Amino acid sequence: QVQLVESGGGLVQPGGSLRLSCAASGRTFIGYAMGWFRQAPGKEREFVCGISWGGDSTYYRDSVKGRFTISRDIAKNTVYLQMNSLKPDDTAVYYCASRRGEIAVVATLYDYWGQGTQVTVSS
């Protein structure tokens, strides 16, 4: 059974930082790209960033470029999202997802999803 488990969410003040983790298990993820998505109340789920299987390719939505960094540890089957200079607009439930092949920005193209972790940016 494939499982993606996110952790590291919480409440942080504007300008602060958080590091999310996504631990994958249940199958080999060789050849699978990983993505982070987020969904705020009343809004659609949106792509945040993604990383290729080998980690040599990454892609970010414009609003997080320069503030967020995605990385992966293949040996640990874990993906990370380092979030710096957080803004109230970053408040959302953050999900990690996996798909065979290249990074995609469309949520429906991903095969496996975690349960999500809440990130709240507020003073």
C-alpha positions in Angstrom: 0.0 0.0 0.0 1.5 3.3 -1.1 1.6 6.0 1.5 2.7 9.6 1.4 2.9 11.2 4.9 3.5 14.9 5.3 4.7 16.5 8.4 6.2 19.9 9.6 3.2 22.2 9.3 2.2 24.7 11.9 1.6 28.3 12.8 4.3 30.8 11.9 4.5 34.6 11.9 4.9 36.5 8.6 8.5 36.4 7.5 9.1 33.1 9.3 10.2 29.7 8.0 8.9 26.1 8.0 10.2 22.9 6.6 7.8 20.3 5.4 8.6 16.7 4.9 6.9 14.0 2.9 7.9 10.4 3.6 6.9 7.9 0.9 6.5 4.1 1.4 4.9 1.1 -0.1 6.6 0.9 -3.4 9.7 1.9 -5.3 9.6 5.5 -6.4 12.3 5.2 -9.0 11.2 7.3 -12.0 8.6 9.2 -10.1 8.5 12.9 -9.9 7.2 14.5 -6.6 5.2 17.7 -6.2 3.8 19.9 -3.5 0.4 21.4 -3.9 -1.6 23.6 -1.6 -5.3 24.4 -1.0 -6.6 27.4 0.9 -10.2 27.6 2.1 -12.6 28.3 -0.7 -9.9 28.0 -3.4 -8.8 25.3 -5.8 -5.8 23.1 -5.1 -2.8 24.7 -6.8 0.7 23.6 -7.8 3.5 24.9 -5.6 6.6 23.2 -6.9 7.9 19.9 -8.1 11.1 17.9 -8.4 12.2 15.2 -10.8 13.1 11.7 -9.8 16.9 12.4 -9.8 16.5 15.8 -8.2 18.2 17.5 -11.2 15.1 19.4 -12.3 12.8 21.6 -10.2 9.9 23.9 -11.1 8.2 26.5 -8.9 5.1 28.7 -9.2 6.1 32.3 -9.6 4.7 33.4 -6.2 7.1 31.1 -4.3 10.3 31.5 -6.4 13.2 32.6 -4.3 11.4 31.8 -1.1 10.6 28.0 -1.3 13.1 25.2 -2.0 12.1 21.6 -2.9 14.6 18.8 -2.4 14.6 15.0 -2.1 16.6 12.3 -0.4 16.3 9.3 -2.6 17.8 6.9 0.0 15.2 8.0 2.5 12.3 8.2 0.0 11.6 11.7 1.4 10.9 15.0 -0.2 11.3 18.3 1.6 9.9 21.8 1.2 11.8 24.6 2.8 9.6 27.7 3.1 11.2 31.0 4.0 9.9 34.6 4.1 6.4 33.2 4.6 3.4 35.4 3.9 -0.2 35.2 5.0 -1.2 34.3 1.4 0.9 31.1 1.9 -1.7 29.8 4.4 -3.2 26.6 3.2 -3.2 22.8 3.6 -0.1 21.5 1.8 -0.1 18.2 0.1 2.7 16.1 -1.5 2.0 14.0 -4.5 3.8 11.6 -6.8 3.5 10.6 -10.4 5.5 8.4 -12.7 7.4 10.5 -15.2 8.1 14.2 -15.4 7.0 17.0 -13.1 3.4 18.2 -13.9 1.5 21.2 -12.7 -1.9 19.6 -13.0 -3.1 17.9 -9.9 -5.1 15.2 -11.7 -1.9 13.9 -13.3 -0.6 12.7 -10.0 -1.2 9.1 -8.9 -0.5 9.2 -5.1 -1.4 11.9 -2.5 -0.7 12.5 1.1 -3.3 13.6 3.7 -2.0 17.1 3.9 -0.5 19.3 6.6 -1.8 22.7 7.7 0.4 25.8 7.3 -0.9 29.0 8.9 1.0 32.3 8.5 -0.4 34.9 10.9 0.7 37.4 13.5 
